[in-house]
Each structure stands twice: as structure tokens, then as C-alpha cells.
Amino acid sequence: MTHIDKTNTSCREHQQALLALLGEFDRVCKILDTPYVLFAGTLLGAVRHEGFIPWDDDLDVMMLRTDYDRFLAQAPAVLDSDRFYLQSEFAEHWPLFFSKLRLNGTTCLEKFHPKDPEIHQGIYIDIFPCDNAAATPLGRRVQFLASKVVIAKALDKRGYETNNPVKKIYMAACRLLPQKPFWRLAVKGRGDSEWVHSFFAAARSYQKNVHPREWFSRRSEGRFEDGVYPIPADYDAMLTALYGDYMTLPPPEERVCKQHALLVDTEQSYEAYQGYRDGMTFDIHTRSIR
């Protein structure tokens, strides 16, 4: 392994790298006339803090599926590929069900052992698709269950590890199932339905991931750090559905950087950390951000 002199990057340094990624993503979307919105904790940060939640270290955007597919197809032609790398869903070296925009020459080692050594592991922002939901509650539940199979298979291919016996059994069972039919079932909703879903934003909750379509089709603008970016016009309804009383800050002891990653380095490429995680095991428990 290459000798590493740099200590782990601070949360603020990480956030500055995320802003560079958001700026490039926004630039490409404007060129392609592809709509998107800030989502989840990033949207909360824009509304409550006009920027990052001070103790958050990730950045999420969301696009309706038709816009998302067009972005993935057309963005490589206009992306600054010297600085940025588009990691498209289900690509050769990326088995997951959503996409990321990565910053070349940086490191963001997440808490898993990648099975594919060629996975790009630079600092990233998440690009999530928002899919048409079925017209009936039963149909949407079926989509949710189908998405869980896709998510389990993809995480297993990436190298997800857990000590939870139930999760181990479920992931082992999902290995026996074909992925594509379940993916098609999850995304095949009604184009004229008033509902959409964000199950492929790694949803843990069914209720918090079924949304009125207008939340994504009606957009406004919100300040985020030193820029202005698209947010849902109905941001108050969305944030209330996701977080409840979202303007109330959590207690001081919970205001610590989430640290999604094992190690972040804004100055050296992930390739310098080959073997860094050898001998380590991880059990990831996603925490909600407020």
C-alpha cells in the first residue's frame, strides 16, 4: 500500500468538494435542459440552513425517471471528464440501482469491501431516480417489495457486509432470484398516475418514499451555500412528510458529522489506498439526518 501522510479530511473540506460536484452537475443539467431537485437532507439544508446541514457530509439530487435516463445518456458528452466521473446505475463497475457523480483524484472509502477492485471510489454526490408509481396502494406495495430484491442483490454484488442474521438470510435468498424482472416491476408504474416513488433512494420506509408527482414537476429555487439550485415548489409538504417538524434542530449531542465514509481525502486518489480496509468488517446502519 502507498504510504499515506494525510489525516482524514474534515467535514467542511468534504462539503467543499461536494459543492464542486453539485456545480458541475447543475451546469450539465442546464446544458441538457434536464430538470432535477435537491432532495432529502440536502433539501432540508437548503431550506433550514441555506446550505449544508452543518453536521451532514453528503449531497442528494433526484430526477424523474425520464429525465434521469436522458441525463445518463447525454451527460458524458458535456461532462468535464478530466475532473469528474459519472458512475451510472448498473454499469460494468457499479452494480447499484442509482448513480453517482464522482470527483477524480479524491478518495471516499465507504464502509464496505468492494468486490470489484475497479469501482471508482472518489468523493461523490448521489443521483437518484424517481419512478412512476402504480395507480393502486396494492400495486405500490408490490413495487416496494420488488425494489427490496433489487437493492439486496445490488448491495451483495457491491460487497455489503452485515452481522445481522436476518439480513444475511434475506440476501442469500435474493441471490437466487433474477434481478431484471424485479427491477422492471419496481419501475413499471402508471405514467399518468398522480404518484411517484423513490424506492431506489435505498428506501427503508414505504410511507416516506411515495410522493405526489407534483412535488417533482413543480419546482422553485433555493439558496444552497454560494449558489441557487432547484427545489420542489412544495418543499414544506415534502420536508414535513420526511422529517415532521423539520425546522426544529436536534439536541446538541446529535449535531455531529454523520461520516458516511470510512475515510475521505480531497487531495489523493482512492487508488493510493489500495488494501487500506483489509482485515476490517463493517455493519452499516443508516441514520436519519435532521
JOURDA-V118543 format. One record per run of one state. SS is the DSSP state (2 for helix, 1 for strand, 0 for the rest). FROM is the first residue (numbers start at 1). TO is the last residue. Records with the same first field share a line. If there is no record, write none. Layout:
SS: FROM-TO ; FROM-TO
//
This chain:
0: 1-10 ; 33-36 ; 39-39 ; 50-59 ; 78-83 ; 88-90 ; 92-93 ; 95-98 ; 104-106 ; 111-123 ; 133-136 ; 159-164 ; 175-178 ; 188-194 ; 198-206 ; 213-213 ; 218-218 ; 225-226 ; 233-234 ; 244-251 ; 255-260 ; 266-269 ; 274-290
2: 11-32 ; 40-49 ; 65-77 ; 137-158 ; 165-174 ; 179-187 ; 207-209 ; 214-217 ; 235-243 ; 252-254 ; 270-273
1: 37-38 ; 60-64 ; 84-87 ; 91-91 ; 94-94 ; 99-103 ; 107-110 ; 124-132 ; 195-197 ; 210-212 ; 219-224 ; 227-232 ; 261-265
//
